[in-house]
Amino acid sequence: MKYIDEFRNKDIVNLLLKNINNISKKDVVLMEVCGGHTWAIQKFGIPSLLPENISLVSGPGCPVCVTSKKFIDHAVALSRVKDVIITTYGDLIRVPGSTSTLNEEKSKGADVRIVYSILDALKIAKENSTKKVVFLGVGFETTAPPSAAGIINAKVQNLKNFSLLSSHKIMPPAMGALIDEGVAINGYIAPGHVSVITGTEIYEPIPRNYGVGCVISGFEPVDILQSVYMLVKQFETQDFKVEIQYKRAVNPEGNIKAQQVMNEVFSLRDDWWRGLGTLPLSGLGVAENYSEFDAEIMIPVEVEETKEEKGCICGEILKGLKKPNQCKLFGTVCNSSNPVGACMVSHEGACNAYYRFNR
């Protein structure tokens, strides 16, 4: 199958491994910051193929995982409001808040519906004109443009009963913050899907300011191993830059139209990341010109005080400081059927990927 078989070719994999072994002399830590990469790396057993001096660690690349517990508490509070319909992607429904989940609220009678896109949420709003429909916007530069387009669509249709609760974030501030905090990172396997939208420019400050290379990678074994080779080569030669391995999908400029739509509807704001705390200008809030579609403004609620789960080390895992199997809850109290933390809930979470492929 084109674009699959050639990127899983055993001979190419072995050649890349030989090349990696030939050039890699020093200890090197490479971090992926994309949930899709987390999943693929564990699924294909990439770490077991690499020499011992190359460590792959997972960073804050899972959208659901980095979403604050306060956001979940806010969504739970909204679900308890009369005549409110919550629309959300499936992963988010099981993420624990301080005292409840959206799934638990649904079992108590709240109208919480899983949708596959914001267009589904708009349709629900159109069909339920006496209800207030809230779409939970979660994710990075990949999912922010569809959310933005949905809000523009709602304005065109004059859907006054539709709003968005935004937890959208942008990736570069987190990548810089990790290095600022002293996390040992010698190269970033940069996200493929995010980069389809953004292009390469957003990563340029990382090699320029920190001396850490970035390679935008695809998701198949050959993609990932070629990206590892490119990063190791940068590290060994001390020639740090932004490179594209995933050339079949990513161009340097990105998707200009998607960027324009996102910039029209959202404005940068400080936002909280699990494991990293509040990062300046790392979140996307609904812009003032579209404030009538901002659930924070249109449906004011009192949100309970945030309480973090004791024993869960999701924050340390998202910073690459710990592996999932170093958590005392992993695989026992916390598993894919009964997740304690967000990193186990989402299929893009490091704990979930480890639980499925690396126990």
PyMOL commands that set and color helices and strands:
alter all, ss='L'
color gray80, all
select helices_A, chain A and resi 5-7+10-23+35-43+46-49+63-66+69-79+90-94+102-107+118-127+144-157+172-180+192-198+201-203+205-210+221-237+256-265+288-293+295-298+314-318+324-326+342-345+350-357
alter helices_A, ss='H'
color red, helices_A
select strands_A, chain A and resi 28-32+54-58+84-88+111-114+132-139+162-168+187-190+213-216+242-244+266-273+277-286
alter strands_A, ss='S'
color yellow, strands_A
deselect
rebuild
show_as cartoon
